[in-house]
Amino acid sequence: GAAAACMLLVAAFGSARGEETSAPAPAPKPAPAPEGTGSAASGTEAVAAPDPRIVLARIAADVLERTKKSSFFAQCFVEGGVAATPDHKVIKVRTADLFSAEIFQGIMRVSEYDAFRTFERGAIKRMEKADWQDTASDIAGRRVERLLSFPHEILEEAAAHGGSVEWKLVGDEKEIVAKKEEGRTGVVETRAKLPHLLRIEFSHTRALEQLERIRNSGCMDANTVTECTGISQFIANLDRSDAKSFCEIDLAPDHSVPKSIRFVVLAGVKKPTLDEDDRVPGGEEHVAFHFDYTLDRWDAVEEFAIPKGARKVLRLP
């Protein structure tokens, strides 16, 4: 719709004999011109927010380039378990992990696990020994390998396999971010905040693949028979027919870099498991896995040393 039009108020004054004054009926408002057009007399020119798919593809390519040639810091908090509210907040935790990753020219260092990763392979230091081994052959290593992604991998998956990519408006943000109207009194310009939050919905098939990747990560491996029984029941109770997943990417105001990435995988449950005290009135019990990335220190991470044993496993010179 067009912005508020300027109205010309016309007053008719009486004659010198003091006759009663009267105002004529206001002139009808001119029909607005189609958006994107304008004329010397009257018209509207609207500027929309950029195409979200184009922005996503550009951001994915840019972060990949930065990963290969520059540096940044990424912190990822992973939490999974039972949820019962529309925001998918986990109220019964089954797994939780925090990863702090420094990325420098294609190599990731994960300090909590004493591990390193490249795009092709990973190396982790064995607890009981001083040597290094492939992350795929170690329980903790599999968690690093399958739960923690290079940020560009999530962005590329979103760009390539996102069923829908849209701007999620926050506060007073608008899809039309600038508008000019030409009227009888000149040009009136209105502006709104540029959207900065991208939301990507994945297909059911993709959500199933993501759920399977989580299950194979070992993130729910148990240390005791009691825990093992509970975890087995938890996994068996997943309703894969109701699997869903989505991703939200919070961009800097100028859309130059992503500030955070929120990746969520959901599944239904075959039977309710929450205790009476944990149930939410009107809420529907389901399983949720959250992967919350915070990205910063762009181009500011210094080169780190990679031990000889780790370099050998990673096949670095």
C-alpha positions as CSV (number, residue, x, y, z in Angstrom):
1,G,0.0,0.0,0.0
2,A,1.1,3.6,-0.5
3,A,2.3,5.7,2.4
4,A,0.0,8.5,3.8
5,A,-0.7,11.1,1.1
6,C,-0.3,14.8,1.5
7,M,-3.6,16.6,1.6
8,L,-4.1,20.2,0.3
9,L,-6.4,22.1,2.7
10,V,-8.3,24.9,0.9
11,A,-10.2,27.6,2.8
12,A,-12.6,30.0,1.1
13,F,-12.8,33.5,2.7
14,G,-16.0,35.6,2.5
15,S,-16.2,38.9,0.6
16,A,-15.5,42.3,2.0
17,R,-19.2,42.5,3.1
18,G,-18.5,39.8,5.8
19,E,-20.5,37.0,4.2
20,E,-20.3,33.7,5.9
21,T,-17.4,31.6,4.8
22,S,-17.6,28.0,3.7
23,A,-15.0,25.3,2.7
24,P,-15.5,23.2,-0.5
25,A,-15.4,19.4,-0.3
26,P,-11.8,18.1,-0.3
27,A,-10.4,17.0,-3.6
28,P,-10.3,13.2,-4.1
29,K,-6.9,11.6,-3.5
30,P,-5.1,10.6,-6.6
31,A,-4.8,6.8,-7.3
32,P,-1.4,5.6,-6.2
33,A,1.0,4.5,-8.9
34,P,2.3,0.9,-8.9
35,E,5.3,0.4,-6.7
36,G,8.6,0.8,-8.5
37,T,7.2,3.5,-10.7
38,G,6.9,7.3,-10.4
39,S,6.0,10.4,-12.3
40,A,6.8,14.1,-12.1
41,A,3.4,14.8,-10.6
42,S,2.7,11.8,-8.4
43,G,4.2,8.3,-7.9
44,T,5.7,5.8,-5.5
45,E,9.1,4.1,-5.6
46,A,9.6,1.2,-3.2
47,V,12.8,-0.6,-2.4
48,A,12.5,-4.1,-1.0
49,A,14.8,-6.1,1.2
50,P,17.3,-8.2,-0.8
51,D,16.3,-11.7,-1.9
52,P,17.0,-14.0,1.1
53,R,18.2,-16.8,-1.1
54,I,20.8,-14.6,-2.8
55,V,22.0,-13.3,0.6
56,L,22.3,-16.8,2.0
57,A,24.3,-18.1,-1.0
58,R,26.6,-15.1,-0.8
59,I,27.1,-15.5,3.0
60,A,27.8,-19.2,2.6
61,A,30.4,-18.6,-0.1
62,D,32.0,-15.8,1.9
63,V,32.3,-17.8,5.1
64,L,33.9,-20.7,3.1
65,E,36.4,-18.3,1.7
66,R,37.2,-16.8,5.1
67,T,37.5,-20.4,6.5
68,K,40.1,-21.3,3.8
69,K,42.1,-18.1,3.8
70,S,41.5,-16.2,7.0
71,S,40.4,-16.8,10.6
72,F,37.6,-16.5,13.1
73,F,36.3,-17.9,16.3
74,A,33.2,-20.1,16.7
75,Q,31.5,-21.3,19.9
76,C,28.9,-24.0,19.7
77,F,26.5,-25.1,22.4
78,V,24.7,-28.4,21.7
79,E,21.7,-29.5,23.8
80,G,19.2,-32.2,23.2
81,G,16.4,-33.8,25.1
82,V,12.6,-33.5,25.6
83,A,10.7,-30.3,25.0
84,A,7.1,-29.3,25.3
85,T,6.8,-25.7,24.3
86,P,6.6,-23.9,20.9
87,D,10.1,-22.5,21.3
88,H,11.4,-26.1,21.7
89,K,13.3,-25.3,24.9
90,V,14.7,-28.5,26.3
91,I,13.3,-29.2,29.8
92,K,14.6,-32.8,30.2
93,V,18.2,-32.8,29.0
94,R,19.7,-36.0,27.5
95,T,22.9,-34.5,26.1
96,A,24.8,-31.2,26.3
97,D,28.2,-30.1,24.9
98,L,30.1,-26.9,24.6
99,F,32.7,-26.5,21.8
100,S,35.1,-23.6,21.5
101,A,36.7,-23.6,18.0
102,E,39.5,-21.4,16.6
103,I,39.6,-21.6,12.8
104,F,42.7,-20.6,10.9
105,Q,43.1,-21.1,7.2
106,G,41.1,-24.3,6.9
107,I,42.1,-25.9,10.2
108,M,40.0,-26.0,13.4
109,R,41.3,-26.3,16.9
110,V,38.8,-27.5,19.6
111,S,40.4,-26.7,22.9
112,E,37.9,-28.6,25.2
113,Y,38.8,-31.9,23.5
114,D,42.4,-31.3,22.5
115,A,41.4,-32.0,18.9
116,F,42.1,-30.6,15.5
117,R,40.0,-30.9,12.3
118,T,40.4,-30.2,8.6
119,F,37.6,-30.5,6.0
120,E,38.6,-34.2,5.4
121,R,39.7,-35.6,8.8
122,G,40.2,-35.0,12.5
123,A,42.8,-35.8,15.1
124,I,42.3,-36.1,18.9
125,K,44.7,-36.8,21.7
126,R,44.1,-40.0,23.6
127,M,43.5,-39.4,27.3
128,E,45.6,-42.3,28.6
129,K,48.4,-41.9,26.2
130,A,50.4,-39.1,24.7
131,D,49.7,-40.0,21.1
132,W,47.1,-38.9,18.6
133,Q,44.4,-40.8,16.7
134,D,41.7,-40.3,14.2
135,T,38.5,-38.7,15.6
136,A,36.4,-41.5,14.0
137,S,38.1,-44.1,16.2
138,D,37.4,-42.4,19.5
139,I,34.2,-41.8,21.4
140,A,35.0,-38.2,22.2
141,G,36.4,-37.7,18.7
142,R,33.1,-38.8,17.1
143,R,31.3,-36.2,19.1
144,V,33.6,-33.5,17.8
145,E,33.4,-34.9,14.3
146,R,29.6,-35.3,14.1
147,L,28.2,-32.7,16.4
148,L,30.5,-29.8,15.6
149,S,30.5,-28.5,12.0
150,F,32.5,-25.9,10.2
151,P,30.0,-23.0,10.1
152,H,30.2,-22.8,6.3
153,E,28.9,-26.5,6.1
154,I,25.7,-25.5,7.8
155,L,25.3,-22.4,5.6
156,E,26.0,-24.5,2.4
157,E,23.5,-27.1,3.5
158,A,20.9,-24.4,4.1
159,A,21.6,-22.8,0.7
160,A,21.5,-26.1,-1.2
161,H,18.7,-28.0,0.6
162,G,16.5,-25.3,2.3
163,G,12.9,-25.9,1.3
164,S,12.1,-22.3,2.2
165,V,14.3,-19.3,2.8
166,E,12.7,-16.2,4.2
167,W,13.3,-13.1,6.3
168,K,12.0,-13.4,9.8
169,L,11.0,-9.9,10.8
170,V,11.9,-8.7,14.3
171,G,10.4,-5.7,16.0
172,D,9.8,-2.8,13.5
173,E,11.6,-4.4,10.6
174,K,9.8,-4.4,7.2
175,E,10.1,-6.3,3.9
176,I,9.9,-2.9,2.2
177,V,12.9,-1.0,3.6
178,A,12.6,2.3,1.8
179,K,9.8,4.1,0.0
180,K,9.6,7.5,-1.8
181,E,6.4,9.2,-2.7
182,E,6.1,12.2,-5.0
183,G,3.1,14.4,-4.3
184,R,2.0,17.9,-4.7
185,T,4.2,19.1,-1.8
186,G,7.3,17.3,-3.0
187,V,8.9,14.0,-2.1
188,V,8.2,12.2,1.1
189,E,10.5,9.4,2.1
190,T,10.0,6.7,4.7
191,R,12.5,4.1,5.8
192,A,12.3,0.9,7.9
193,K,15.0,-1.3,9.4
194,L,16.6,-3.9,7.1
195,P,15.7,-7.5,8.1
196,H,18.7,-9.4,9.5
197,L,17.4,-12.8,10.5
198,L,17.2,-15.5,7.9
199,R,15.0,-18.6,8.6
200,I,15.4,-21.8,6.6
201,E,13.1,-24.8,6.7
202,F,14.3,-28.2,5.6
203,S,12.4,-31.0,4.1
204,H,11.3,-34.0,6.1
205,T,13.8,-36.2,4.2
206,R,16.6,-33.8,5.2
207,A,15.4,-33.7,8.8
208,L,15.6,-37.5,9.0
209,E,19.2,-37.5,7.7
210,Q,20.1,-34.9,10.3
211,L,18.4,-36.9,13.1
212,E,20.3,-40.0,12.0
213,R,23.6,-38.1,12.1
214,I,22.9,-37.0,15.7
215,R,22.0,-40.6,16.7
216,N,25.2,-41.9,15.2
217,S,27.3,-39.2,16.9
218,G,27.5,-41.1,20.2
219,C,26.3,-37.9,22.0
220,M,23.8,-40.1,23.9
221,D,26.2,-42.9,24.7
222,A,25.7,-44.1,28.3
223,N,28.3,-45.1,30.9
224,T,26.1,-47.4,33.0
225,V,23.5,-50.1,32.3
226,T,20.8,-48.0,33.9
227,E,21.6,-45.0,31.6
228,C,21.9,-47.3,28.6
229,T,18.4,-48.7,29.2
230,G,17.0,-45.1,29.5
231,I,18.8,-43.9,26.4
232,S,17.7,-47.0,24.4
233,Q,14.1,-46.3,25.4
234,F,14.5,-42.6,24.5
235,I,15.7,-43.4,21.0
236,A,13.1,-46.1,20.5
237,N,10.4,-43.6,21.4
238,L,11.3,-41.1,18.7
239,D,8.6,-40.7,16.1
240,R,10.6,-40.2,12.9
241,S,7.5,-39.6,10.8
242,D,7.2,-36.2,12.6
243,A,10.8,-35.1,12.1
244,K,11.4,-31.4,11.3
245,S,14.4,-29.1,11.2
246,F,15.1,-25.5,10.6
247,C,18.0,-23.0,10.8
248,E,18.0,-19.3,11.8
249,I,21.0,-17.1,10.8
250,D,21.4,-13.7,12.5
251,L,23.4,-11.4,10.3
252,A,25.3,-8.2,11.0
253,P,23.2,-5.1,10.3
254,D,25.0,-4.6,6.9
255,H,24.7,-8.3,6.1
256,S,28.5,-8.7,5.9
257,V,28.9,-11.7,8.2
258,P,26.7,-14.0,10.3
259,K,26.8,-13.3,14.0
260,S,25.1,-16.5,15.1
261,I,23.6,-19.7,13.6
262,R,20.8,-21.6,15.3
263,F,20.2,-25.1,13.9
264,V,17.3,-27.1,15.4
265,V,16.3,-30.7,14.7
266,L,12.9,-32.0,16.0
267,A,11.1,-35.2,16.3
268,G,7.8,-36.4,17.8
269,V,7.4,-39.0,20.5
270,K,5.4,-42.2,20.3
271,K,4.5,-42.1,24.0
272,P,4.6,-39.2,26.5
273,T,7.5,-39.5,29.0
274,L,7.4,-36.3,31.0
275,D,6.4,-36.4,34.7
276,E,3.3,-34.6,35.7
277,D,5.3,-31.7,37.2
278,D,7.3,-31.2,33.9
279,R,4.3,-31.1,31.6
280,V,3.2,-27.8,30.1
281,P,-0.5,-27.0,29.9
282,G,-1.4,-27.1,26.2
283,G,2.1,-28.1,25.2
284,E,2.9,-31.0,23.0
285,E,5.8,-33.2,24.1
286,H,8.6,-33.7,21.5
287,V,12.3,-34.2,21.1
288,A,14.6,-31.2,20.3
289,F,18.3,-30.9,19.5
290,H,19.7,-27.4,19.4
291,F,23.0,-26.4,17.8
292,D,23.7,-22.7,18.8
293,Y,26.8,-21.1,17.1
294,T,28.2,-17.7,18.0
295,L,30.7,-16.4,15.5
296,D,33.1,-13.5,16.1
297,R,36.8,-12.4,16.0
298,W,36.7,-12.3,12.2
299,D,40.2,-12.1,10.8
300,A,41.6,-11.9,14.3
301,V,42.6,-15.4,15.3
302,E,46.3,-16.0,15.4
303,E,48.0,-19.0,13.9
304,F,48.2,-21.9,16.4
305,A,50.8,-24.7,16.7
306,I,49.8,-28.2,15.6
307,P,51.7,-31.0,17.3
308,K,53.7,-33.4,15.1
309,G,51.5,-36.4,16.0
310,A,48.3,-34.5,15.1
311,R,49.8,-33.3,11.8
312,K,50.5,-36.9,10.9
313,V,46.9,-38.0,11.5
314,L,45.6,-35.0,9.6
315,R,48.2,-35.7,6.8
316,L,49.6,-32.2,6.9
317,P,53.1,-31.5,5.8
